[in-house]
Amino acid sequence: MKNLFAILALVGMVALVSCGGAKKDDEKAKQDSIKKADSLAKIKEDSIKKAEELEKARLDSIAQAKEDSIKAAEKHGNYTYTPSNNTHTTTTTTTTATTNTGNPVRGGR
């Protein structure tokens, strides 16, 4: 967004210089650029606010799902989750495949 404001300011300055310099036009262009900057700032503020609302809704949804799963677990019995510390080791065996290194038989016989 900073780059956008810098570009808009630069474009505004170039437009003021290239217009030929009528003071009314300069003042009008200045007011227009101020209005544009204000509207861009408002849009940025609104988008930040909307993103914060969406993040809050996401976190609320996660919290609600957690509460619902706890209630469902309590409804079906008093189960508590305890992670197991059991480790299982598996043994694998490897076999070596041999290839036929003899002369090929031609003709299918």
Number of C-alpha atoms within 10 A of each C-alpha: 9 7 8 11 14 11 12 15 15 12 13 17 15 11 14 19 11 9 10 10 11 10 10 9 13 18 12 13 16 15 12 13 17 13 12 14 16 12 12 15 14 12 12 13 12 12 12 12 12 12 12 12 12 12 12 12 12 12 12 12 12 12 12 12 12 12 12 12 12 14 12 11 13 12 10 8 9 8 10 9 5 6 6 6 6 6 6 6 6 5 5 5 4 5 5 5 5 6 6 6 6 6 6 8 7 6 5 5 4
